[in-house]
Amino acid sequence: MASRNYAPIRALARGQVIIDGSCIGAAAADPTTVRGLGITSITFVATGRYNINFTGRFERMLDFSAMVLPGTTGTTTPTVATARVVNALQPFNTTVTVSGRTVHVTRVEVFITNNTGAEALTNLAATDQLTFTAKFQNSRVRPRAGR
């Protein structure tokens, strides 16, 4: 099913780009196993804070959603991680150095909060997976009203 030729996404606003990605936590370090086209890097900033660097410069972010998939694959036992909430700040354009070259990126800072009563920022554990979808508009063209 993954190799099917799906129809392109259609939208009324021009230049919409949807990027899906994921990574595996590494406690107080950069996440591992970063997956997703259009992602330059994901880096650890401080407790519960991560920078997701998307390849290229986008005009604005239309939507961002994320969740933490906790624990060991296939487990049916709920863990504290099931109460985690992921929030994001407004993106900004910057540059990062990758293999000695400067790359233009759109950076989104993500905050992961443990929402079990004593709310606090919390790191992704080594078995946690962060999955996310970002929708950007890559055009200054404003949509026109239809007739």
N, C-alpha and C positions, 0 to 999 in steps of 0.2 A: 504494500500500500504506500510506502514512503516514496517509491520511485514513480508515482503517477504524475501525469502532466496536468496539474491543476490550472484552472483559469486564473488569470491575473486578478489581483484585488482591484476593485473599482471604487472610486470615491468621487464626490462632487468637487471637492477641493483638490487642486492640482498639486502634484509633487509630494504626495504622502508616501512616507517610507516606514515600514513596520519591521522592527528588528527584535527577534526572539533570542534569548540566550540563557545560559545557566553556568554555575560554577559550584565546586565542592569546597566547603569551608576548610580552614586550616588554623583555627583558633586565632591567636594574635599574630597572623602572618598573611601574606597575599594568598588569596584562594587558589586552588589548583583546578585542573581539568576545566578550563574555560572553554565553553562551546557557544557557537553562534557566529554567523557571518556578519561582518560589520562591527565587530568588537575588537578594539585595539588591545585593551588590557582591563583587568579588574585588580585594584590595589587596596590593601588594608591601610586605613588612615589612623584610626584610634579605636578604642573599644566600641564595637557596634557600628562603626562608620567605614564605608567602602566607597571608592571612586570607580565608576564604570565609565570607561573612555570609549565612545563610539567613533568609528572611523569617519572622518569628514566633518564639515561644518553644516549645521542645520539652522534654519531660521528660527524655529520654535518647536517646543514639545507639545503635542496635542494630548497625549495620554501616557501614563506610566503605571504599570501594575506589576506586583511581584509577590512572591510567597516563599516561605521556607518549608522545604520538605524534610522533616526530621528523621534522624536515626538510621538504623540499618534497613537496607532494602528488604521489602516484604514483611516487615514487622506489623503486627496488628495491635501492639500495645501502645496506647497514647503516652506521649512524653510531654515534658514542660515545653518543648519547642513547638508544640501545636498551638500555643498561645502567642506566638511571635507575630509582630506587626511590622511591615516594611513601609517606610515613607521615603520620599525623594524630594530634593531641593530643585529649584529651577536650574536648567542646564546652562552652561556657559562655554564659549569657544576658547580653546587654549591649544598648546602644543605639548607633545611628549617626545622623548627620545627613545627610539626603538632601533636596536642594533646600530647605534651610531648615527642615525639619521633623524631629522626632525619631522614629525607627523602631525598634521592638523587634526584635532579631535573635538568632539562635543562631549563635555564631561557632566555626568550626573552624580551627585553625592547621595548615597543611600544610607538610611539609618535603620537599624534593626532593634526593635524594642521588645523586651520580654514582658508580656502583658498579663502576668499572673497575679496581680494584686500589688506587688511592689515593683512598679514600672521602672525599668532601667535599661540602658543600652546594653546589648549583649553580643558577643562574637558568634560567628558561625562555628559550630563544632566541626571536628574533622569528618564526621559522618553526615553533616547537614548539607543539603543542596539548596541553593538559591536559584529560583527560576524567575524570569522577568520578560516582559514585553514592553517595548517603547515605540510610540508612534510619533514621528516627527513630520513637520511640513518643511519641505526643502524648496520653497518657492515664495516669492514676495507677492505673487499674483493673488488678488482677493477673488473669492468665488462670486459669480454674478447670480442674481435672482433669475429663476426660470420664468418662462412666459406661461 
